[in-house]
């Protein structure tokens, strides 16, 4: 192991001399951690921007030092139990090659693989997605079987929200008993990264790796969305339809958001190869087209009856009430505060606490709707507007009264469901918690 003795601290900068005699420096905010090695030496792991002038492109680097300056003590970490190579669990890395703008493979090569090498974890299992079904197939053949057999496992997931939801769906739809819940680590590589953003992870790999090393497991709360029997999943950019599941339950499971109206429509419309090239801006682009139709007409008024079920506590009687009449623009139930890094849809929500919030506003001009959406990007200020309903709820039921299918599309954590005419959906909190998230 190489050692560097010329190390100095100046403020929040680590300075050292390389083997070639050059003076180098590392800012503290770029340091991931300090590892204690077998010999009385230490390794400083830090992020370095790549040659591409992109604030989210980093490589993980290492220097070895003889002594640990006092200023670096806060960076010292012990390898957590979910990553130790000399005992369980089985560590699995899933690289979702199609998530977001396609950076997951680069993130693995530049930061995740070096980290696993530096902590001497070499016997992990690596999977790259080959299709939209790869993670589902892995969940069925690997993750679910090991959980059923009581095998501890850590799943490092380089993806957006969709990868986690694929695993979640597989577990909740299975009839097998889960004896040991997997620990899932999110390295956000998607477009929205709602769950990752809600637990405090910024976009890119930096905060994800810090959580991987310093986090601890918390169970993931889930909602169940049950649809009327004729409802179908919308696939292949809207060109295909498929049954929701192979049984008669007609149920999808989610951990982030269930929506109808403007949000569901813009997610559905923007889920194309052309739109995805624009990253999270695709949502704003689709919203603009929905709010300002090319024929000059006003935004669509979504027709249906929304009924909320609320409760004041576990032993309190539940009550139901219809909200907002029969015309709506935006209706959304969520378990998390953020749908994107800066889009604070539910400022009172606390990620992973299991409380479900309902946000709704009725028909209004495109300008007024855009104003509300802008307020959501300004610290969630939309929820204090008189035109917005913002309440706790146990269950949301929507009975649709639309003739055209395009106005009967529901979004469940990015999946789009087309509900049949006069159909319905019920979104309720799920009592079971089968997966853990390292946070």
Secondary structure, 3 states (H helix, E strand, C coil): CCCECCEEEECCEEEEECCCCCEEEEEHHHEEEEEECCCCCEEEEEEEECCCCCCCCEEEEEEEECCCCHHHHHHECCCCHHHCCCCCCEEEEEECCCCCCCCHHHHHHHHHHHHHHHCCCCCCEEEECCCCCHHHHHHHHHHHHHHHCCCCEEEEEEECHHHHHHHHHHHHHCCCCCCCCCEEEEEECCCCCHHHHHCCCCCCCHHHHHHHHHCCEEECCEEEEEECCCCEEEECCCCEEEECCCCCCCEEEECCEEEEEHHHHHHHHHCCHHHHCCCCHHHHHHHHHHHCCCCCCCCCCEEEEEEEEECCCCCCCCEEEECCCCEECEEEEECCCECCCCCECCCCCCCCCCCCEEEEECCCCHHHHHHHHHHHCCCCHHHHCCCEEEEECCEEEEEECCCCHHHCEEEECCEEEECCCCCEEEEEEECCCCCEEEC
